[in-house]
Amino acid sequence: MDDNDHDNSNKSPMVRVHSTVEMGSLEGRSVIEFEDDNLVSPSSISRKKHSFHEPPRTSAGGSENFCPKHMMNSVIGSIKIVLLSAKINLLIPFGPLAILVDKSSGHHGWVFFLCLLGIMPLAERLGYATEQLACFTGPTVGGLLNATFGNATELIISIHALRSGMIRVVQQSLLGSILSNMLLVLGCAFFSGGLMFSEREQEFNKAAAAVDSSLLLMAVMGLLFPAVLHSTHTELHFGKSELALSRFSSCIMLVAYASYLVFQLKRQKNLYLPVNEGDTETEGTSDDEEAPEISKWESIIWLSILTAWISILSEYLVEAIEGASVALKIPVAFISVILLPIVGNAAEHAGAIIFAMKDKLDISLGVAIGSSTQISMFGIPFCVVAGWAMGRPMDLNFQIFETATLFITVLVVAFMLQDGNSNYLKGLMLILCYLIVAASFFVHIDPTSIEDKPLKPGH
């Protein structure tokens, strides 16, 4: 059995472990690189195989770059790779359809649903374009790119909500992204991998998990003090000390996350190498690192296009949230905490499960826990600083209910990661914990939310 697995691994394209490690961010992985037949077309795999033996499609110089026919072929080839290579891109037309529905009928329920479907493939393609550009920038700049674009979809939605004054939607959507990654994604990865390898327990690097768990606990501390300060009414200046503390803590958290990136890039280059991977396979992955599918400028252009299109759809999505809550009879808190994170990160979530089923649990942990770390230590403080610049009172007071939920979640996941192995029972427990969280937010009344105010006279 081992010989067959070794032969099959030699026939399939390698996964670029080092490039993601040195960039200090595994969560920005694009699903197209997972080499799974459900999301990636066979033509994409064949392109990657041939790229080892063929020169790049665009050379550094030469007169052929100025040939109109050559440029047209390059554009067509880039469109085929980015837009036609993954089956998830079949959902892209739902974005323009959402805009048409908004202009014609204004039904917020349908607009919200169609925007969710339209953003899903764009988020996956944005991660793919980021990975392609990182091939040309080196590990240091690549790490910064992944820190910026790894969760760009959530950040874009949050910025639009922040501009609209929907601070609670920003807080709850970022919180929901952390919860879904730590409970739902990691739980599904553990469960799927445990079923595939039921005869033994899967192992992962405890050192990597411990670093991420420590950062998550630090993020909880940053969110806990403003909430406790507010609920106990012990502020020196009521309404001002809480905001000032949040902004100060956010700057500290950003410094801590920058230090975390430097720590990974400079001293922990092999931190996320799978514990069961041999030296032979690791050396084989180095060839795959040098095989980008599109050129540097094509990556930059696609990043700009995808970011702009996600920004447009996010604006429609944010404007439709409250109307969708009324039309679908779903609380805004449930939409923000549960629906937005699940749909917005569906492609990356699928990748974590695929890697776990291939016994590459370290990469699955990097996608799930690494993404939670990035949002908690970079995404949330960034939104606080951005709100500061916009004049919006965005703070770290996520209210006691949400903060307690995050604190308990981090503790549960940290305890499950401490022994360095996983099985399907642990995965099932995490999934069931997420169902409890989802049910809690479905019945939770947020006193600061707009949608709850009309309900109070009826109680």
LUMVOZA-247644 format. One line per field, with one value per residue (C-alpha): residue number from 1; x, y, z. Coordinates in steps of 0.1 Angstrom, whole numbers. Layout:
BEGIN
lomi c(NUM, ...)
px c(X, ...)
py c(Y, ...)
pz c(Z, ...)
END
This chain:
BEGIN
lomi c(1, 2, 3, 4, 5, 6, 7, 8, 9, 10, 11, 12, 13, 14, 15, 16, 17, 18, 19, 20, 21, 22, 23, 24, 25, 26, 27, 28, 29, 30, 31, 32, 33, 34, 35, 36, 37, 38, 39, 40, 41, 42, 43, 44, 45, 46, 47, 48, 49, 50, 51, 52, 53, 54, 55, 56, 57, 58, 59, 60, 61, 62, 63, 64, 65, 66, 67, 68, 69, 70, 71, 72, 73, 74, 75, 76, 77, 78, 79, 80, 81, 82, 83, 84, 85, 86, 87, 88, 89, 90, 91, 92, 93, 94, 95, 96, 97, 98, 99, 100, 101, 102, 103, 104, 105, 106, 107, 108, 109, 110, 111, 112, 113, 114, 115, 116, 117, 118, 119, 120, 121, 122, 123, 124, 125, 126, 127, 128, 129, 130, 131, 132, 133, 134, 135, 136, 137, 138, 139, 140, 141, 142, 143, 144, 145, 146, 147, 148, 149, 150, 151, 152, 153, 154, 155, 156, 157, 158, 159, 160, 161, 162, 163, 164, 165, 166, 167, 168, 169, 170, 171, 172, 173, 174, 175, 176, 177, 178, 179, 180, 181, 182, 183, 184, 185, 186, 187, 188, 189, 190, 191, 192, 193, 194, 195, 196, 197, 198, 199, 200, 201, 202, 203, 204, 205, 206, 207, 208, 209, 210, 211, 212, 213, 214, 215, 216, 217, 218, 219, 220, 221, 222, 223, 224, 225, 226, 227, 228, 229, 230, 231, 232, 233, 234, 235, 236, 237, 238, 239, 240, 241, 242, 243, 244, 245, 246, 247, 248, 249, 250, 251, 252, 253, 254, 255, 256, 257, 258, 259, 260, 261, 262, 263, 264, 265, 266, 267, 268, 269, 270, 271, 272, 273, 274, 275, 276, 277, 278, 279, 280, 281, 282, 283, 284, 285, 286, 287, 288, 289, 290, 291, 292, 293, 294, 295, 296, 297, 298, 299, 300, 301, 302, 303, 304, 305, 306, 307, 308, 309, 310, 311, 312, 313, 314, 315, 316, 317, 318, 319, 320, 321, 322, 323, 324, 325, 326, 327, 328, 329, 330, 331, 332, 333, 334, 335, 336, 337, 338, 339, 340, 341, 342, 343, 344, 345, 346, 347, 348, 349, 350, 351, 352, 353, 354, 355, 356, 357, 358, 359, 360, 361, 362, 363, 364, 365, 366, 367, 368, 369, 370, 371, 372, 373, 374, 375, 376, 377, 378, 379, 380, 381, 382, 383, 384, 385, 386, 387, 388, 389, 390, 391, 392, 393, 394, 395, 396, 397, 398, 399, 400, 401, 402, 403, 404, 405, 406, 407, 408, 409, 410, 411, 412, 413, 414, 415, 416, 417, 418, 419, 420, 421, 422, 423, 424, 425, 426, 427, 428, 429, 430, 431, 432, 433, 434, 435, 436, 437, 438, 439, 440, 441, 442, 443, 444, 445, 446, 447, 448, 449, 450, 451, 452, 453, 454, 455, 456, 457, 458, 459)
px c(0, 28, 45, 14, 9, 45, 40, 8, 24, 52, 27, 7, 19, 36, 21, 43, 49, 79, 64, 35, 57, 81, 53, 40, 5, -11, -47, -43, -40, -60, -81, -68, -35, -50, -51, -85, -106, -138, -126, -97, -99, -75, -61, -48, -29, -14, -3, 15, 33, 44, 55, 86, 98, 85, 96, 72, 45, 59, 96, 115, 122, 121, 102, 75, 60, 50, 34, -4, -11, 12, -4, -39, -29, -14, -46, -68, -45, -46, -84, -86, -63, -80, -116, -122, -99, -120, -156, -164, -162, -196, -210, -194, -225, -245, -227, -240, -274, -275, -270, -298, -322, -314, -320, -352, -370, -350, -358, -331, -335, -326, -299, -282, -284, -271, -243, -231, -230, -212, -185, -176, -156, -141, -127, -111, -96, -83, -63, -50, -38, -21, -2, 8, 22, 40, 60, 78, 82, 101, 91, 92, 70, 50, 42, 30, 8, -8, -13, -31, -51, -54, -87, -93, -129, -138, -119, -136, -170, -160, -148, -180, -201, -178, -184, -222, -219, -228, -201, -219, -220, -182, -176, -199, -187, -150, -159, -179, -150, -128, -154, -161, -124, -117, -148, -164, -134, -110, -138, -146, -109, -103, -135, -128, -92, -101, -125, -100, -73, -95, -69, -46, -45, -32, -3, 6, 32, 25, 49, 31, -3, 10, 22, -11, -30, -9, -17, -54, -54, -37, -64, -90, -73, -74, -112, -120, -108, -129, -160, -154, -146, -179, -200, -187, -190, -155, -143, -124, -142, -175, -177, -141, -118, -132, -125, -91, -81, -94, -72, -42, -47, -52, -18, -2, -19, -7, 29, 25, 13, 41, 66, 48, 54, 91, 94, 81, 100, 134, 136, 109, 110, 104, 77, 49, 66, 44, 58, 53, 70, 104, 134, 129, 94, 104, 132, 108, 85, 112, 107, 70, 77, 93, 63, 38, 10, 6, 31, 37, 19, -10, -12, -13, -40, -61, -57, -69, -99, -110, -106, -126, -154, -155, -157, -187, -206, -197, -214, -246, -243, -239, -269, -291, -282, -309, -336, -326, -330, -366, -374, -359, -369, -333, -315, -287, -264, -270, -264, -232, -217, -228, -238, -212, -181, -193, -201, -172, -146, -161, -134, -106, -125, -128, -90, -84, -106, -89, -55, -67, -80, -45, -29, -14, -29, -3, -14, -51, -42, -24, -55, -79, -60, -37, -67, -82, -49, -47, -82, -80, -45, -46, -82, -99, -72, -70, -107, -103, -75, -95, -125, -103, -92, -128, -141, -161, -161, -151, -138, -128, -159, -176, -201, -200, -219, -197, -164, -174, -182, -147, -130, -146, -139, -102, -100, -117, -96, -63, -71, -78, -45, -22, -15, -5, -29, -64, -92, -128, -142, -124, -136, -172, -170, -158, -186, -212, -197, -202, -238, -243, -227, -249, -281, -271, -267, -300, -319, -295, -310, -283, -295, -273, -285, -310, -331, -339, -354, -388, -391, -390, -425, -440, -424)
py c(0, 24, 17, 25, 57, 67, 61, 80, 110, 110, 111, 140, 176, 185, 210, 241, 239, 261, 291, 292, 286, 314, 338, 331, 326, 293, 306, 325, 293, 291, 261, 257, 247, 219, 198, 185, 173, 187, 223, 222, 212, 186, 213, 233, 202, 196, 233, 230, 198, 213, 245, 227, 220, 250, 286, 311, 325, 360, 366, 394, 410, 404, 418, 390, 408, 437, 414, 420, 383, 373, 398, 385, 349, 359, 377, 347, 323, 343, 345, 307, 301, 325, 323, 290, 265, 260, 248, 271, 300, 289, 311, 343, 353, 355, 388, 408, 391, 404, 440, 435, 422, 452, 477, 460, 447, 458, 426, 426, 389, 378, 405, 393, 357, 363, 385, 358, 333, 359, 367, 331, 324, 359, 353, 321, 337, 366, 341, 324, 357, 365, 332, 337, 372, 360, 336, 367, 388, 366, 354, 387, 407, 375, 373, 409, 402, 372, 393, 419, 397, 365, 376, 406, 397, 400, 432, 447, 439, 453, 485, 490, 483, 506, 535, 528, 531, 494, 488, 458, 441, 446, 432, 402, 393, 393, 373, 348, 343, 334, 310, 293, 287, 274, 252, 244, 243, 226, 203, 192, 187, 166, 146, 140, 131, 108, 89, 85, 72, 56, 29, 55, 91, 118, 139, 176, 200, 209, 238, 256, 250, 264, 296, 303, 294, 319, 346, 338, 340, 374, 385, 374, 395, 425, 421, 411, 442, 468, 446, 441, 478, 487, 462, 470, 508, 514, 537, 568, 588, 570, 564, 576, 554, 523, 537, 549, 516, 498, 519, 515, 477, 475, 492, 467, 438, 450, 452, 417, 403, 420, 404, 371, 374, 383, 354, 329, 344, 347, 320, 294, 286, 249, 254, 242, 213, 182, 159, 129, 143, 130, 150, 136, 149, 183, 187, 178, 206, 232, 228, 235, 268, 282, 274, 303, 299, 336, 364, 391, 419, 396, 388, 425, 432, 403, 414, 449, 436, 411, 435, 461, 436, 423, 458, 466, 434, 440, 474, 458, 430, 454, 475, 444, 429, 447, 442, 405, 401, 414, 395, 362, 367, 360, 381, 403, 388, 353, 367, 384, 357, 326, 332, 357, 338, 304, 316, 341, 315, 284, 278, 280, 259, 231, 232, 225, 195, 182, 185, 166, 138, 136, 133, 168, 180, 207, 225, 222, 237, 265, 273, 271, 283, 305, 323, 328, 343, 366, 380, 383, 399, 418, 421, 433, 458, 471, 478, 497, 518, 523, 534, 558, 574, 576, 591, 560, 548, 512, 496, 462, 460, 431, 429, 402, 375, 376, 379, 350, 329, 336, 330, 296, 286, 294, 273, 243, 244, 250, 219, 198, 208, 203, 166, 170, 144, 143, 118, 119, 122, 155, 168, 158, 175, 208, 206, 201, 230, 252, 241, 252, 286, 290, 282, 307, 335, 326, 333, 361, 396, 422, 453, 476, 462, 481, 451, 442, 476, 471, 437, 451, 466, 433, 414)
pz c(0, 8, -25, -44, -25, -32, -69, -71, -53, -79, -107, -94, -93, -60, -36, -30, 7, 10, -8, 15, 46, 38, 31, 66, 55, 44, 44, 12, -8, -39, -45, -80, -65, -45, -77, -69, -98, -83, -86, -110, -147, -161, -185, -155, -143, -177, -179, -146, -158, -191, -174, -161, -196, -216, -214, -199, -221, -218, -219, -203, -235, -273, -302, -300, -270, -292, -318, -317, -324, -296, -272, -281, -275, -242, -231, -243, -225, -193, -194, -199, -169, -145, -155, -172, -154, -122, -121, -93, -118, -131, -103, -116, -136, -104, -96, -126, -121, -85, -99, -125, -98, -76, -104, -117, -86, -56, -37, -10, -3, -38, -42, -10, -20, -56, -42, -20, -49, -71, -45, -38, -70, -70, -35, -47, -78, -58, -36, -68, -83, -50, -51, -87, -79, -49, -71, -86, -54, -31, 4, 23, -1, -7, 30, 30, -1, 16, 48, 27, 2, 22, 37, 13, 7, 44, 46, 16, 29, 63, 49, 29, 61, 81, 56, 60, 98, 103, 129, 144, 110, 107, 142, 138, 103, 113, 145, 124, 100, 130, 144, 111, 105, 139, 144, 110, 87, 111, 122, 87, 80, 111, 104, 67, 73, 102, 81, 53, 78, 104, 112, 128, 141, 119, 132, 128, 140, 176, 175, 147, 163, 197, 180, 164, 196, 215, 191, 192, 230, 227, 203, 228, 255, 232, 227, 263, 282, 262, 266, 304, 308, 291, 309, 344, 338, 352, 324, 334, 307, 297, 260, 253, 274, 257, 222, 231, 246, 215, 192, 214, 216, 178, 172, 196, 178, 144, 158, 172, 139, 120, 145, 138, 101, 106, 130, 104, 75, 92, 118, 113, 76, 82, 109, 87, 70, 73, 100, 78, 47, 37, 24, -11, -15, 0, -25, -53, -43, -51, -88, -85, -68, -100, -122, -121, -146, -154, -156, -130, -148, -156, -118, -110, -135, -124, -87, -96, -116, -90, -61, -80, -88, -53, -40, -63, -52, -16, -17, -30, -4, 25, 14, 11, 45, 66, 38, 35, 73, 71, 39, 50, 87, 98, 124, 112, 137, 122, 87, 97, 119, 101, 64, 53, 65, 52, 17, 14, 23, 8, -18, 8, 32, 6, 2, 39, 37, 5, 21, 53, 31, 15, 50, 48, 80, 86, 55, 66, 100, 82, 62, 91, 122, 102, 86, 121, 133, 104, 109, 147, 147, 114, 101, 132, 143, 107, 107, 140, 125, 93, 113, 132, 99, 86, 119, 127, 164, 155, 187, 201, 223, 206, 235, 262, 243, 212, 232, 255, 224, 209, 242, 247, 211, 214, 246, 230, 199, 219, 240, 210, 193, 223, 217, 181, 165, 153, 145, 132, 167, 173, 140, 148, 182, 165, 140, 167, 187, 156, 153, 190, 182, 150, 170, 197, 173, 156, 189, 201, 203, 198, 217, 195, 162, 141, 132, 169, 177, 161, 178, 214, 216, 206, 235)
END
